[in-house]
Amino acid sequence: MEEKLTARPHRITIQNRSSGTITGIVDVVSFDENTIVLDTDQGLLTIKGNGLHVSRLTLEKGEVDVDGTVDSLVYSSNEALRRSGESFLKRLFR
């Protein structure tokens, strides 16, 4: 039987370009100190900046907190990622 996923509310709150909370996260695709890529129900969200750090990640609730200087937020299609079927965290913990 196929499991039905319900869309979570997607919200972005950024304070003074230095910290923020993002909800509605499905998975973390990749991250380093200049780029964080998150899979959301609304598409891939790419956060670019300097000194970026994922300070809290709760995939069960679909929430992530980030710190650092945020320069840009960009959405793109997540269809290619969904077709690959393998997340960054799954690849990391093989």
C-alpha positions as CSV (number, residue, x, y, z in Angstrom):
1,M,0.0,0.0,0.0
2,E,1.3,3.4,-0.9
3,E,1.8,5.9,2.0
4,K,0.0,9.2,1.6
5,L,2.2,12.2,2.6
6,T,0.5,15.3,3.8
7,A,2.0,18.7,2.9
8,R,3.3,20.5,5.9
9,P,2.9,24.3,6.3
10,H,6.0,26.0,4.7
11,R,7.2,29.1,6.5
12,I,10.5,31.0,6.4
13,T,11.5,33.4,9.2
14,I,14.8,35.3,8.8
15,Q,16.0,37.7,11.5
16,N,18.5,40.4,10.5
17,R,19.9,38.1,7.8
18,S,21.8,36.2,10.5
19,S,19.5,33.5,11.8
20,G,16.3,31.9,10.7
21,T,13.8,29.0,11.1
22,I,12.3,27.1,8.1
23,T,9.3,24.8,8.4
24,G,7.9,22.4,5.9
25,I,11.2,20.6,5.2
26,V,11.1,17.1,3.7
27,D,14.9,16.5,3.7
28,V,18.3,18.2,3.7
29,V,19.9,17.6,0.3
30,S,23.3,19.2,1.1
31,F,25.0,21.9,3.2
32,D,28.3,23.6,3.7
33,E,29.2,27.0,5.0
34,N,28.2,28.8,1.8
35,T,25.2,26.9,0.6
36,I,22.3,24.9,2.2
37,V,19.9,23.0,-0.1
38,L,16.6,21.9,1.5
39,D,13.9,19.7,-0.1
40,T,10.4,21.2,0.6
41,D,7.0,20.4,-0.6
42,Q,7.2,23.7,-2.5
43,G,10.5,22.7,-4.3
44,L,14.2,22.8,-3.6
45,L,15.2,25.8,-1.5
46,T,18.8,26.9,-1.9
47,I,20.1,29.3,0.8
48,K,23.3,31.0,-0.1
49,G,25.5,33.1,2.2
50,N,28.6,33.1,4.5
51,G,29.3,31.1,7.6
52,L,26.0,29.1,7.3
53,H,25.4,26.5,9.9
54,V,22.4,24.2,10.5
55,S,22.0,24.6,14.3
56,R,18.9,22.4,14.7
57,L,17.3,19.9,12.4
58,T,14.1,18.0,13.2
59,L,12.9,16.0,10.1
60,E,10.0,14.5,12.0
61,K,8.5,18.0,12.4
62,G,10.0,19.3,9.2
63,E,11.9,22.1,10.9
64,V,15.4,23.5,10.5
65,D,17.2,26.4,12.2
66,V,20.1,28.1,10.4
67,D,22.7,30.7,11.5
68,G,25.1,32.8,9.4
69,T,24.8,35.6,6.9
70,V,22.0,34.9,4.5
71,D,22.5,36.4,1.0
72,S,19.8,34.7,-1.0
73,L,16.9,32.2,-1.0
74,V,16.1,30.6,-4.3
75,Y,13.4,27.9,-5.2
76,S,13.8,25.4,-8.0
77,S,12.1,22.2,-9.1
78,N,12.7,19.1,-7.0
79,E,11.5,16.6,-9.6
80,A,15.0,15.3,-10.4
81,L,15.8,14.8,-6.7
82,R,12.5,13.0,-6.1
83,R,13.3,10.7,-9.1
84,S,16.7,9.8,-7.7
85,G,15.1,8.6,-4.5
86,E,18.1,8.9,-2.4
87,S,18.7,11.8,0.1
88,F,21.9,13.3,1.2
89,L,21.5,11.9,4.7
90,K,20.9,8.4,3.3
91,R,24.0,8.6,1.2
92,L,26.0,10.0,4.2
93,F,25.1,7.1,6.6
94,R,25.7,4.2,4.3
